[in-house]
Amino acid sequence: MSDLIEKRVQRGMIVEFDYAVLPGHQLLLEVCKEKFAAAGLEIDAGLMARYMFGKSFMRGLNALTAQQRKTLEEPNALISSCNAALSAALTGALSSVSADFVAFVRATLARGVKVIIISRANADAVRALFPDAGEKFIVQTDTSSGFGFLGWDVWRRAARKNELRERLCVAVTGSGFSVKGVLTSSMGAMYKDSPLVAYQDFSGGDVAIQKFDVSLVNDVARILRI
């Protein structure tokens, strides 16, 4: 593809909203503590890091139950209960989204970049944070089975579903495991960590976000070569 043609191809920014913008990892831990306790399981930040992160929810739950010598009769029901509670908690946390993040998204859209927000929170409530954002702003539900992260398949599917080429996309992520999936999908990676995932491997990411600020649009433009 020539440089001239490539410059005309739509660029995209895909945002792991729940874990990069919202306090999703802390909410996930709180939800699991409550739901797991009712099922006779213990979980804390250390156990979550050791047995859950980096796996599918089912694999992580199997590892945790084996460690605690427990047997669950309906693990799928427990996972569904946790996911539903997490969605509700994330929707309730939308008021914490900063004006600076909204400004960053608007500035990115103004550069002609399509913005895809991936979240388990109520889509209409998320969309309401960005009134009049235009047709290049998309909110879609996260269907990842990854525990606290998005796998490479979700990033790739998000790009192709929105008619984007992966290598002309940049992802805003909230965990080292998500960065790994992003790089596997040939996207650029910007990341913002949190205390519960600070130990993870973020190597290969292009930009470490200290806080969301409209100036980050310059990093997006540099990574996307626009």
C-alpha positions in Angstrom: 0.0 0.0 0.0 1.4 3.4 -1.0 1.8 6.1 1.6 -0.8 8.2 -0.3 -3.4 5.5 -0.2 -2.6 4.6 3.4 -3.2 8.2 4.5 -6.7 8.0 3.2 -7.6 4.8 5.1 -9.6 5.2 8.3 -7.7 5.2 11.5 -9.1 4.0 14.8 -8.7 4.2 18.5 -10.2 1.3 20.6 -10.6 2.0 24.3 -10.7 -0.7 27.0 -13.1 1.6 28.9 -13.8 -0.5 32.0 -10.2 -1.0 33.1 -8.4 2.0 31.6 -10.9 4.7 32.4 -13.2 3.2 35.0 -11.9 1.5 38.2 -12.9 -1.9 36.8 -10.3 -4.0 38.5 -11.3 -2.8 41.9 -15.0 -3.2 41.2 -14.3 -6.7 39.8 -12.5 -7.7 43.1 -15.4 -6.3 45.2 -18.0 -8.2 43.1 -16.0 -11.4 43.3 -15.5 -11.2 47.0 -19.2 -10.9 47.6 -20.3 -13.6 45.1 -17.5 -16.0 45.8 -18.1 -15.8 49.6 -21.7 -17.0 49.0 -20.2 -20.0 47.2 -17.7 -20.7 49.9 -14.6 -19.3 48.1 -12.1 -16.8 49.3 -10.5 -14.1 47.1 -8.4 -11.1 47.7 -6.0 -9.0 45.6 -3.2 -11.6 46.0 -5.3 -14.6 45.0 -6.8 -12.7 42.1 -3.4 -11.9 40.8 -2.1 -15.4 41.3 -5.0 -17.5 40.0 -7.4 -15.3 38.0 -5.6 -12.7 35.9 -4.3 -13.8 32.5 -6.9 -16.6 32.2 -10.4 -16.9 31.1 -12.9 -16.5 34.0 -13.6 -20.3 33.9 -10.0 -21.3 33.9 -9.2 -18.9 36.7 -12.2 -20.1 38.8 -11.1 -23.7 38.3 -7.6 -22.8 39.5 -8.9 -21.0 42.5 -11.3 -23.8 43.5 -8.5 -26.3 43.1 -6.2 -24.2 45.4 -9.0 -24.1 48.0 -10.0 -27.7 47.6 -13.6 -26.7 46.7 -16.1 -28.0 44.2 -18.7 -25.7 42.6 -21.9 -27.3 41.4 -22.8 -24.4 39.0 -19.6 -22.5 38.1 -21.3 -21.0 35.0 -24.1 -19.5 37.2 -21.4 -18.0 39.5 -19.6 -16.4 36.6 -22.8 -15.0 35.1 -23.8 -13.6 38.5 -20.4 -11.9 38.8 -20.6 -10.5 35.2 -24.0 -9.1 35.8 -23.0 -7.5 39.1 -19.9 -6.0 37.4 -21.9 -4.5 34.6 -24.2 -2.8 37.2 -21.2 -1.6 39.2 -19.5 -0.2 36.1 -22.7 1.6 35.1 -22.9 3.1 38.6 -19.3 4.3 38.3 -19.8 6.3 35.1 -20.0 9.5 37.1 -16.3 9.1 37.8 -15.3 9.6 34.1 -13.3 12.8 34.0 -14.0 15.8 31.7 -10.3 15.4 30.6 -11.0 12.0 29.2 -14.1 13.3 27.4 -12.0 16.1 25.9 -9.4 13.6 24.8 -12.0 11.5 23.0 -13.4 14.6 21.3 -10.0 15.8 20.2 -9.2 12.4 18.8 -12.5 12.4 16.8 -11.7 15.9 15.6 -8.5 14.4 14.0 -10.7 12.1 11.9 -10.0 9.0 14.0 -12.9 6.6 14.7 -13.2 5.9 18.4 -14.6 2.6 19.7 -15.4 2.3 23.4 -15.6 -1.3 24.6 -17.4 -1.7 27.9 -19.7 -3.9 30.0 -21.5 -0.8 31.3 -24.8 0.2 29.9 -24.1 1.3 26.4 -26.7 4.1 26.3 -25.3 5.5 29.6 -21.8 5.4 28.2 -22.9 7.1 25.0 -24.6 9.8 27.0 -21.2 10.9 28.3 -20.3 12.0 24.8 -23.3 13.9 23.4 -23.1 14.9 19.7 -19.9 12.8 19.3 -21.0 11.9 15.7 -21.0 8.7 13.7 -17.4 7.9 14.2 -18.0 7.3 17.9 -19.1 3.8 18.7 -19.9 2.0 22.0 -20.0 -1.8 21.9 -20.5 -4.4 24.6 -17.4 -6.3 25.8 -17.9 -10.1 25.2 -14.5 -11.1 26.3 -14.1 -14.2 28.5 -10.8 -12.8 29.8 -10.8 -12.1 33.6 -10.0 -8.4 33.9 -8.5 -8.0 30.4 -9.4 -8.2 26.7 -7.7 -10.9 24.6 -6.3 -10.5 21.1 -9.5 -11.8 19.6 -11.6 -9.0 21.1 -9.2 -6.3 19.8 -9.1 -7.8 16.3 -12.9 -8.3 16.2 -13.5 -4.7 17.3 -11.3 -3.5 14.5 -12.9 -5.6 11.8 -16.4 -5.1 13.0 -15.9 -1.4 12.5 -14.2 -1.6 9.2 -10.7 -0.8 10.5 -7.3 -2.3 9.7 -5.6 -3.5 12.9 -2.3 -2.0 12.1 -3.9 1.4 11.6 -5.4 1.3 15.1 -4.2 2.3 18.5 -5.6 0.7 21.7 -6.0 2.3 25.1 -5.6 -0.5 27.6 -5.8 -1.0 31.3 -3.6 -4.1 32.0 -0.4 -5.8 30.9 -2.4 -8.8 29.6 -4.5 -6.5 27.4 -1.2 -4.9 26.0 -0.1 -8.4 25.1 -3.3 -9.0 23.2 -3.1 -5.6 21.5 0.5 -6.3 20.3 -0.6 -9.8 19.0 -3.2 -8.0 17.0 -0.6 -5.6 15.4 -2.0 -2.4 17.0 -0.3 0.4 18.8 -0.7 0.3 22.6 -1.3 3.1 25.1 -1.8 1.9 28.7 -2.9 3.2 32.1 -2.2 0.9 34.9 -3.8 0.7 38.4 -2.5 -0.7 41.7 -4.1 -4.1 41.2 -2.3 -4.7 37.8 0.9 -2.6 38.3 3.0 -5.8 38.6 2.0 -7.0 35.1 4.2 -6.8 32.1 3.5 -3.7 30.0 6.5 -4.0 27.8 6.0 -3.2 24.2 3.4 -0.5 24.9 4.0 2.8 23.1 2.8 5.3 25.7 2.3 5.0 29.5 -0.6 7.2 30.4 -0.2 9.0 33.7 -3.5 10.7 33.5 -6.0 11.4 30.7 -5.4 14.7 29.1 -6.3 16.3 25.7 -2.6 16.4 24.9 -2.7 12.6 24.5 -4.2 13.2 21.1 -0.6 14.0 19.9 0.5 10.5 20.9 -2.4 9.0 19.1 -1.5 11.0 16.0 2.1 9.9 16.2 1.3 6.2 16.6 -1.2 6.4 13.7 1.1 8.5 11.6 -1.4 11.3 10.9 
